Amino acid sequence: MHQSEYIGYAAGIITTLALFPQAIKILSTRHTRDISLIWALAMNAGIILWLLYGIAQNDLPMIAANGCSLILLMIILLLKLRYG
């Protein structure tokens, strides 16, 4: 594994973990009024594109990070639609 892949994995872990507190807060409070629907839609679209790019580049850190982020962002979007 190249040193740059370690950087990619570290970046992916940090950015994915950053979504956990928001998802947990929404699940516990069932309030989403402070979350923008436009943000949630744009983030999902962007992460889907990054995931597709990672697949096209055969870049495992990018695929793993964006795959995990997409799951969390989809949860946040679905909760926004349900509780918003």
MOPAC internal coordinates of N, CA, C and O (Angstrom, degrees):
PM7 1SCF
backbone

  N    0.0000 0     0.00 0     0.00 0    0    0    0
  C    1.4538 1     0.00 0     0.00 0    1    0    0
  C    1.5289 1   108.13 1     0.00 0    2    1    0
  O    1.2310 1   121.10 1   -45.55 1    3    2    1
  N    1.3178 1   115.51 1   134.45 1    3    2    1
  C    1.4572 1   121.04 1   178.73 1    5    3    2
  C    1.5246 1   110.13 1   -77.07 1    6    5    3
  O    1.2310 1   121.18 1   -24.98 1    7    6    5
  N    1.3207 1   115.36 1   155.02 1    7    6    5
  C    1.4651 1   120.71 1  -179.68 1    9    7    6
  C    1.5319 1   110.78 1   -59.27 1   10    9    7
  O    1.2310 1   119.82 1   145.15 1   11   10    9
  N    1.3266 1   117.94 1   -34.85 1   11   10    9
  C    1.4651 1   120.11 1  -179.58 1   13   11   10
  C    1.5263 1   111.57 1   -64.93 1   14   13   11
  O    1.2310 1   119.90 1   152.59 1   15   14   13
  N    1.3329 1   117.79 1   -27.41 1   15   14   13
  C    1.4591 1   119.97 1   177.14 1   17   15   14
  C    1.5248 1   111.00 1   -67.49 1   18   17   15
  O    1.2310 1   120.05 1   144.43 1   19   18   17
  N    1.3167 1   117.51 1   -35.57 1   19   18   17
  C    1.4685 1   120.43 1   176.08 1   21   19   18
  C    1.5260 1   110.40 1   -61.61 1   22   21   19
  O    1.2310 1   121.05 1   139.12 1   23   22   21
  N    1.3227 1   115.59 1   -40.88 1   23   22   21
  C    1.4680 1   120.10 1   177.31 1   25   23   22
  C    1.5243 1   109.36 1   -63.35 1   26   25   23
  O    1.2310 1   120.13 1   137.83 1   27   26   25
  N    1.3243 1   117.35 1   -42.17 1   27   26   25
  C    1.4599 1   121.14 1   178.75 1   29   27   26
  C    1.5154 1   112.40 1   -62.42 1   30   29   27
  O    1.2310 1   120.57 1   136.41 1   31   30   29
  N    1.3350 1   116.51 1   -43.59 1   31   30   29
  C    1.4676 1   119.36 1   177.66 1   33   31   30
  C    1.5277 1   111.33 1   -64.81 1   34   33   31
  O    1.2310 1   120.40 1   137.64 1   35   34   33
  N    1.3317 1   116.85 1   -42.36 1   35   34   33
  C    1.4721 1   120.28 1   179.41 1   37   35   34
  C    1.5259 1   110.64 1   -61.65 1   38   37   35
  O    1.2310 1   120.32 1   135.26 1   39   38   37
  N    1.3296 1   117.00 1   -44.74 1   39   38   37
  C    1.4638 1   120.88 1   179.09 1   41   39   38
  C    1.5295 1   110.37 1   -62.90 1   42   41   39
  O    1.2310 1   120.53 1   137.14 1   43   42   41
  N    1.3005 1   116.59 1   -42.86 1   43   42   41
  C    1.4582 1   120.79 1   179.61 1   45   43   42
  C    1.5142 1   112.99 1   -63.48 1   46   45   43
  O    1.2310 1   120.70 1   137.89 1   47   46   45
  N    1.3151 1   116.27 1   -42.11 1   47   46   45
  C    1.4714 1   120.70 1   179.37 1   49   47   46
  C    1.5232 1   110.17 1   -64.14 1   50   49   47
  O    1.2310 1   120.44 1   133.66 1   51   50   49
  N    1.3093 1   116.77 1   -46.34 1   51   50   49
  C    1.4706 1   120.52 1  -177.88 1   53   51   50
  C    1.5210 1   111.10 1   -64.14 1   54   53   51
  O    1.2310 1   120.04 1   132.46 1   55   54   53
  N    1.3326 1   117.53 1   -47.54 1   55   54   53
  C    1.4655 1   118.90 1  -177.23 1   57   55   54
  C    1.5293 1   112.00 1   -69.61 1   58   57   55
  O    1.2310 1   120.24 1   147.46 1   59   58   57
  N    1.3170 1   117.15 1   -32.54 1   59   58   57
  C    1.4632 1   119.64 1   177.07 1   61   59   58
  C    1.5220 1   110.52 1   -70.81 1   62   61   59
  O    1.2310 1   120.38 1   135.70 1   63   62   61
  N    1.3215 1   116.89 1   -44.30 1   63   62   61
  C    1.4632 1   119.96 1   179.07 1   65   63   62
  C    1.5219 1   112.11 1   -62.84 1   66   65   63
  O    1.2310 1   120.18 1   152.98 1   67   66   65
  N    1.3245 1   117.27 1   -27.02 1   67   66   65
  C    1.4659 1   120.72 1   179.17 1   69   67   66
  C    1.5242 1   112.12 1   -64.08 1   70   69   67
  O    1.2310 1   119.98 1   157.70 1   71   70   69
  N    1.3268 1   117.64 1   -22.30 1   71   70   69
  C    1.4697 1   120.97 1  -179.74 1   73   71   70
  C    1.5272 1   112.54 1   -82.95 1   74   73   71
  O    1.2310 1   120.07 1   157.78 1   75   74   73
  N    1.3260 1   117.48 1   -22.22 1   75   74   73
  C    1.4633 1   120.84 1  -176.95 1   77   75   74
  C    1.5292 1   113.71 1   -58.46 1   78   77   75
  O    1.2310 1   118.60 1   131.66 1   79   78   77
  N    1.3303 1   120.27 1   -48.34 1   79   78   77
  C    1.4734 1   119.23 1  -178.28 1   81   79   78
  C    1.5284 1   112.76 1   -57.88 1   82   81   79
  O    1.2310 1   120.50 1   141.66 1   83   82   81
  N    1.3265 1   116.64 1   -38.34 1   83   82   81
  C    1.4660 1   119.33 1  -179.91 1   85   83   82
  C    1.5186 1   111.10 1   -67.23 1   86   85   83
  O    1.2310 1   120.45 1   134.89 1   87   86   85
  N    1.3178 1   116.75 1   -45.11 1   87   86   85
  C    1.4659 1   120.16 1   179.51 1   89   87   86
  C    1.5210 1   110.97 1   -62.73 1   90   89   87
  O    1.2310 1   120.31 1   137.91 1   91   90   89
  N    1.3193 1   117.01 1   -42.09 1   91   90   89
  C    1.4723 1   121.05 1   179.76 1   93   91   90
  C    1.5220 1   110.46 1   -65.35 1   94   93   91
  O    1.2310 1   120.36 1   138.28 1   95   94   93
  N    1.3305 1   116.92 1   -41.72 1   95   94   93
  C    1.4687 1   120.07 1   179.46 1   97   95   94
  C    1.5276 1   111.04 1   -62.66 1   98   97   95
  O    1.2310 1   120.38 1   137.13 1   99   98   97
  N    1.3134 1   116.87 1   -42.87 1   99   98   97
  C    1.4649 1   119.83 1   178.72 1  101   99   98
  C    1.5240 1   110.43 1   -63.19 1  102  101   99
  O    1.2310 1   120.52 1   136.20 1  103  102  101
  N    1.3208 1   116.62 1   -43.80 1  103  102  101
  C    1.4620 1   119.85 1   179.97 1  105  103  102
  C    1.5267 1   112.03 1   -62.92 1  106  105  103
  O    1.2310 1   120.56 1   143.86 1  107  106  105
  N    1.3297 1   116.54 1   -36.14 1  107  106  105
  C    1.4685 1   118.78 1  -177.57 1  109  107  106
  C    1.5211 1   113.15 1   -81.43 1  110  109  107
  O    1.2310 1   119.73 1   145.93 1  111  110  109
  N    1.3403 1   118.13 1   -34.07 1  111  110  109
  C    1.4689 1   120.65 1  -177.21 1  113  111  110
  C    1.5248 1   113.48 1   -98.17 1  114  113  111
  O    1.2310 1   120.45 1   156.47 1  115  114  113
  N    1.3127 1   116.75 1   -23.53 1  115  114  113
  C    1.4655 1   123.46 1  -175.20 1  117  115  114
  C    1.5272 1   112.40 1    59.49 1  118  117  115
  O    1.2310 1   121.29 1  -150.39 1  119  118  117
  N    1.3314 1   115.14 1    29.61 1  119  118  117
  C    1.4632 1   121.53 1   177.07 1  121  119  118
  C    1.5216 1   108.87 1  -117.95 1  122  121  119
  O    1.2310 1   120.89 1   -48.52 1  123  122  121
  N    1.3138 1   115.89 1   131.48 1  123  122  121
  C    1.4683 1   120.70 1   179.34 1  125  123  122
  C    1.5234 1   112.47 1  -130.71 1  126  125  123
  O    1.2310 1   120.44 1  -166.66 1  127  126  125
  N    1.3168 1   116.76 1    13.34 1  127  126  125
  C    1.4679 1   118.68 1  -174.33 1  129  127  126
  C    1.5267 1   112.99 1   -63.10 1  130  129  127
  O    1.2310 1   119.55 1   155.35 1  131  130  129
  N    1.3191 1   118.47 1   -24.65 1  131  130  129
  C    1.4645 1   120.66 1   179.52 1  133  131  130
  C    1.5219 1   113.19 1   -86.68 1  134  133  131
  O    1.2310 1   120.27 1  -179.04 1  135  134  133
  N    1.3143 1   117.09 1     0.96 1  135  134  133
  C    1.4575 1   120.61 1   178.57 1  137  135  134
  C    1.5186 1   108.56 1  -104.16 1  138  137  135
  O    1.2310 1   121.09 1   -53.01 1  139  138  137
  N    1.3046 1   115.53 1   126.99 1  139  138  137
  C    1.4532 1   121.36 1  -179.77 1  141  139  138
  C    1.5285 1   110.18 1   -76.40 1  142  141  139
  O    1.2310 1   120.86 1   -48.67 1  143  142  141
  N    1.3225 1   115.96 1   131.33 1  143  142  141
  C    1.4567 1   120.65 1   176.19 1  145  143  142
  C    1.5318 1   109.87 1   -64.30 1  146  145  143
  O    1.2310 1   120.47 1   140.67 1  147  146  145
  N    1.3337 1   116.71 1   -39.33 1  147  146  145
  C    1.4680 1   120.75 1   178.22 1  149  147  146
  C    1.5323 1   109.94 1   -60.63 1  150  149  147
  O    1.2310 1   120.07 1   137.72 1  151  150  149
  N    1.3410 1   117.48 1   -42.28 1  151  150  149
  C    1.4638 1   121.21 1   177.47 1  153  151  150
  C    1.5177 1   110.32 1   -60.37 1  154  153  151
  O    1.2310 1   120.45 1   131.57 1  155  154  153
  N    1.3267 1   116.75 1   -48.43 1  155  154  153
  C    1.4560 1   120.65 1  -177.50 1  157  155  154
  C    1.5290 1   111.13 1   -61.77 1  158  157  155
  O    1.2310 1   120.16 1   137.76 1  159  158  157
  N    1.3105 1   117.31 1   -42.24 1  159  158  157
  C    1.4689 1   120.83 1   178.37 1  161  159  158
  C    1.5286 1   111.31 1   -66.26 1  162  161  159
  O    1.2310 1   120.64 1   134.99 1  163  162  161
  N    1.3318 1   116.37 1   -45.01 1  163  162  161
  C    1.4613 1   120.86 1  -178.99 1  165  163  162
  C    1.5306 1   111.42 1   -64.85 1  166  165  163
  O    1.2310 1   120.23 1   138.39 1  167  166  165
  N    1.3193 1   117.17 1   -41.61 1  167  166  165
  C    1.4603 1   120.23 1   179.11 1  169  167  166
  C    1.5231 1   111.09 1   -64.42 1  170  169  167
  O    1.2310 1   120.07 1   137.44 1  171  170  169
  N    1.3212 1   117.47 1   -42.56 1  171  170  169
  C    1.4620 1   120.37 1   177.25 1  173  171  170
  C    1.5271 1   110.74 1   -61.48 1  174  173  171
  O    1.2310 1   120.34 1   134.01 1  175  174  173
  N    1.3146 1   116.96 1   -45.99 1  175  174  173
  C    1.4664 1   120.61 1   179.57 1  177  175  174
  C    1.5287 1   110.86 1   -61.87 1  178  177  175
  O    1.2310 1   120.59 1   134.97 1  179  178  177
  N    1.3201 1   116.49 1   -45.03 1  179  178  177
  C    1.4663 1   120.48 1   179.77 1  181  179  178
  C    1.5193 1   112.35 1   -63.07 1  182  181  179
  O    1.2310 1   120.32 1   136.60 1  183  182  181
  N    1.3200 1   116.99 1   -43.40 1  183  182  181
  C    1.4624 1   120.63 1  -179.77 1  185  183  182
  C    1.5287 1   110.74 1   -67.12 1  186  185  183
  O    1.2310 1   120.14 1   142.95 1  187  186  185
  N    1.3212 1   117.34 1   -37.05 1  187  186  185
  C    1.4711 1   119.79 1   175.71 1  189  187  186
  C    1.5344 1   109.77 1   -60.40 1  190  189  187
  O    1.2310 1   120.64 1   136.10 1  191  190  189
  N    1.3268 1   116.38 1   -43.90 1  191  190  189
  C    1.4672 1   119.81 1   179.07 1  193  191  190
  C    1.5269 1   111.57 1   -65.20 1  194  193  191
  O    1.2310 1   119.93 1   138.33 1  195  194  193
  N    1.3431 1   117.73 1   -41.67 1  195  194  193
  C    1.4684 1   120.34 1   176.76 1  197  195  194
  C    1.5235 1   111.03 1   -63.41 1  198  197  195
  O    1.2310 1   120.37 1   142.02 1  199  198  197
  N    1.3217 1   116.90 1   -37.98 1  199  198  197
  C    1.4609 1   120.58 1   178.02 1  201  199  198
  C    1.5291 1   110.18 1   -64.54 1  202  201  199
  O    1.2310 1   120.20 1   135.18 1  203  202  201
  N    1.3194 1   117.23 1   -44.82 1  203  202  201
  C    1.4577 1   120.70 1   177.73 1  205  203  202
  C    1.5248 1   111.51 1   -62.72 1  206  205  203
  O    1.2310 1   120.68 1   140.61 1  207  206  205
  N    1.3143 1   116.30 1   -39.39 1  207  206  205
  C    1.4679 1   120.87 1   176.88 1  209  207  206
  C    1.5323 1   110.36 1   -63.00 1  210  209  207
  O    1.2310 1   120.65 1   135.42 1  211  210  209
  N    1.3279 1   116.37 1   -44.58 1  211  210  209
  C    1.4614 1   120.56 1   178.34 1  213  211  210
  C    1.5177 1   111.77 1   -61.11 1  214  213  211
  O    1.2310 1   120.77 1   140.38 1  215  214  213
  N    1.3261 1   116.13 1   -39.62 1  215  214  213
  C    1.4651 1   120.25 1   177.26 1  217  215  214
  C    1.5332 1   110.00 1   -64.91 1  218  217  215
  O    1.2310 1   120.59 1   135.49 1  219  218  217
  N    1.3313 1   116.47 1   -44.51 1  219  218  217
  C    1.4652 1   120.49 1   179.88 1  221  219  218
  C    1.5302 1   111.55 1   -62.47 1  222  221  219
  O    1.2310 1   120.67 1   146.11 1  223  222  221
  N    1.3324 1   116.33 1   -33.89 1  223  222  221
  C    1.4578 1   121.06 1  -179.30 1  225  223  222
  C    1.5257 1   112.56 1   -88.91 1  226  225  223
  O    1.2310 1   120.96 1   174.61 1  227  226  225
  N    1.3196 1   115.78 1    -5.39 1  227  226  225
  C    1.4708 1   121.62 1  -176.07 1  229  227  226
  C    1.5385 1   110.33 1    55.41 1  230  229  227
  O    1.2310 1   121.48 1  -134.92 1  231  230  229
  N    1.3388 1   114.77 1    45.08 1  231  230  229
  C    1.4655 1   122.53 1  -176.23 1  233  231  230
  C    1.5257 1   108.69 1  -103.73 1  234  233  231
  O    1.2310 1   121.04 1   -81.09 1  235  234  233
  N    1.3307 1   115.62 1    98.91 1  235  234  233
  C    1.4643 1   120.35 1  -173.74 1  237  235  234
  C    1.5318 1   113.61 1   -60.35 1  238  237  235
  O    1.2310 1   118.57 1   136.59 1  239  238  237
  N    1.3440 1   120.33 1   -43.41 1  239  238  237
  C    1.4749 1   118.11 1   177.40 1  241  239  238
  C    1.5293 1   112.48 1   -58.73 1  242  241  239
  O    1.2310 1   120.40 1   139.89 1  243  242  241
  N    1.3285 1   116.85 1   -40.11 1  243  242  241
  C    1.4636 1   120.45 1  -179.53 1  245  243  242
  C    1.5304 1   110.96 1   -69.34 1  246  245  243
  O    1.2310 1   120.64 1   140.55 1  247  246  245
  N    1.3144 1   116.38 1   -39.45 1  247  246  245
  C    1.4624 1   120.34 1   178.70 1  249  247  246
  C    1.5252 1   110.40 1   -64.61 1  250  249  247
  O    1.2310 1   120.47 1   132.90 1  251  250  249
  N    1.3229 1   116.71 1   -47.10 1  251  250  249
  C    1.4666 1   121.11 1  -177.93 1  253  251  250
  C    1.5257 1   111.22 1   -63.85 1  254  253  251
  O    1.2310 1   120.58 1   131.42 1  255  254  253
  N    1.3130 1   116.50 1   -48.58 1  255  254  253
  C    1.4670 1   120.47 1  -177.22 1  257  255  254
  C    1.5202 1   111.35 1   -63.38 1  258  257  255
  O    1.2310 1   120.66 1   132.64 1  259  258  257
  N    1.3258 1   116.34 1   -47.36 1  259  258  257
  C    1.4586 1   118.90 1  -177.01 1  261  259  258
  C    1.5136 1   112.29 1   -74.07 1  262  261  259
  O    1.2310 1   119.83 1   151.11 1  263  262  261
  N    1.3202 1   117.93 1   -28.89 1  263  262  261
  C    1.4579 1   120.17 1   174.21 1  265  263  262
  C    1.5203 1   111.32 1   -63.71 1  266  265  263
  O    1.2310 1   120.67 1   134.01 1  267  266  265
  N    1.3345 1   116.32 1   -45.99 1  267  266  265
  C    1.4730 1   120.74 1   178.27 1  269  267  266
  C    1.5232 1   111.25 1   -67.01 1  270  269  267
  O    1.2310 1   120.64 1   136.48 1  271  270  269
  N    1.3283 1   116.38 1   -43.52 1  271  270  269
  C    1.4697 1   119.88 1   179.00 1  273  271  270
  C    1.5166 1   111.16 1   -61.63 1  274  273  271
  O    1.2310 1   120.45 1   140.80 1  275  274  273
  N    1.3248 1   116.74 1   -39.20 1  275  274  273
  C    1.4560 1   119.92 1  -179.67 1  277  275  274
  C    1.5237 1   111.22 1   -62.53 1  278  277  275
  O    1.2310 1   120.17 1   140.08 1  279  278  277
  N    1.3208 1   117.28 1   -39.92 1  279  278  277
  C    1.4655 1   120.07 1   178.26 1  281  279  278
  C    1.5308 1   110.25 1   -60.71 1  282  281  279
  O    1.2310 1   120.47 1   132.49 1  283  282  281
  N    1.3306 1   116.71 1   -47.51 1  283  282  281
  C    1.4658 1   120.10 1  -179.97 1  285  283  282
  C    1.5211 1   111.90 1   -65.35 1  286  285  283
  O    1.2310 1   120.38 1   138.26 1  287  286  285
  N    1.3241 1   116.89 1   -41.74 1  287  286  285
  C    1.4596 1   119.53 1   179.78 1  289  287  286
  C    1.5213 1   112.08 1   -67.93 1  290  289  287
  O    1.2310 1   120.17 1   146.07 1  291  290  289
  N    1.3120 1   117.28 1   -33.93 1  291  290  289
  C    1.4660 1   119.95 1   175.87 1  293  291  290
  C    1.5303 1   110.02 1   -65.82 1  294  293  291
  O    1.2310 1   120.35 1   139.66 1  295  294  293
  N    1.3252 1   116.93 1   -40.34 1  295  294  293
  C    1.4623 1   120.66 1   176.46 1  297  295  294
  C    1.5240 1   110.13 1   -60.60 1  298  297  295
  O    1.2310 1   120.55 1   133.29 1  299  298  297
  N    1.3317 1   116.55 1   -46.71 1  299  298  297
  C    1.4629 1   120.83 1   179.30 1  301  299  298
  C    1.5298 1   110.20 1   -61.08 1  302  301  299
  O    1.2310 1   120.19 1   136.22 1  303  302  301
  N    1.3291 1   117.24 1   -43.78 1  303  302  301
  C    1.4736 1   120.33 1   178.79 1  305  303  302
  C    1.5225 1   111.54 1   -63.03 1  306  305  303
  O    1.2310 1   120.10 1   134.53 1  307  306  305
  N    1.3102 1   117.41 1   -45.47 1  307  306  305
  C    1.4641 1   120.45 1   179.50 1  309  307  306
  C    1.5250 1   111.28 1   -63.19 1  310  309  307
  O    1.2310 1   120.23 1   140.23 1  311  310  309
  N    1.3296 1   117.17 1   -39.77 1  311  310  309
  C    1.4630 1   120.14 1   177.12 1  313  311  310
  C    1.5220 1   111.40 1   -66.65 1  314  313  311
  O    1.2310 1   120.74 1   142.81 1  315  314  313
  N    1.3428 1   116.18 1   -37.19 1  315  314  313
  C    1.4636 1   120.28 1   176.63 1  317  315  314
  C    1.5259 1   109.57 1   -61.72 1  318  317  315
  O    1.2310 1   120.40 1   135.64 1  319  318  317
  N    1.3197 1   116.84 1   -44.36 1  319  318  317
  C    1.4571 1   119.94 1   179.83 1  321  319  318
  C    1.5404 1   111.51 1   -67.55 1  322  321  319
  O    1.2310 1   120.83 1   145.80 1  323  322  321
  N    1.3124 1   116.02 1   -34.20 1  323  322  321
  C    1.4692 1   119.30 1  -179.08 1  325  323  322
  C    1.5235 1   112.61 1   -77.16 1  326  325  323
  O    1.2310 1   119.95 1   134.18 1  327  326  325
  N    1.3337 1   117.71 1   -45.82 1  327  326  325
  C    1.4681 1   121.40 1  -174.93 1  329  327  326
  C    1.5207 1   113.43 1   -98.52 1  330  329  327
  O    1.2310 1   120.12 1   166.76 1  331  330  329
  N    1.3245 1   117.37 1   -13.24 1  331  330  329
  C    1.4577 1   120.55 1  -175.78 1  333  331  330
  C    1.4631 1   110.98 1   -76.92 1  334  333  331
  O    1.2310 1   120.10 1   180.00 1  335  334  333

